[in-house]
Amino acid sequence: MERLQIDEGIKGLIRQLWKHEYKTIFSCEGNCGKRYVVFKGHGDGWLEKNSEKYGLKKTENGKCCSSFSPSPAMIACPYCGAGINGATFYSN
């Protein structure tokens, strides 16, 4: 973890996510204006049960997510910001 660029204020949460089998791909402690974690696949359900303790909520997909053809590299709907192509977003 020390060789990765992970914001200090979110390292504990990222450790917990890894412990619970979440494959994080992006995160920010909030200095960018928004605190968030993004992961692909599924963990063991820990974040779904504990996200509110960290001030995070899942960004749900809207109808807009199916109204365009995303490239395989896209991870977020350009309209609502929800995860696409297997990515899931939790933010404050």
TABEL-V829610 format. One record per backbone hydrogen bond with DSSP energy under -1.0 kcal/mol. NH is the residue of the N-H (numbers start at 1). CO is the residue of the C=O. If there is no record, write none. Layout:
nh=NH co=CO
nh=NH co=CO
This chain:
nh=4 co=1
nh=6 co=4
nh=10 co=7
nh=14 co=10
nh=15 co=11
nh=16 co=12
nh=17 co=13
nh=18 co=14
nh=19 co=15
nh=20 co=16
nh=21 co=18
nh=22 co=17
nh=24 co=22
nh=25 co=38
nh=26 co=38
nh=28 co=36
nh=33 co=30
nh=36 co=28
nh=37 co=90
nh=38 co=26
nh=39 co=88
nh=40 co=23
nh=41 co=86
nh=44 co=20
nh=49 co=45
nh=50 co=46
nh=51 co=47
nh=54 co=51
nh=55 co=52
nh=56 co=51
nh=57 co=91
nh=59 co=89
nh=65 co=62
nh=66 co=63
nh=67 co=64
nh=74 co=71
nh=77 co=82
nh=81 co=77
nh=84 co=75
nh=87 co=84
nh=88 co=39
nh=90 co=37
nh=91 co=57
nh=92 co=35
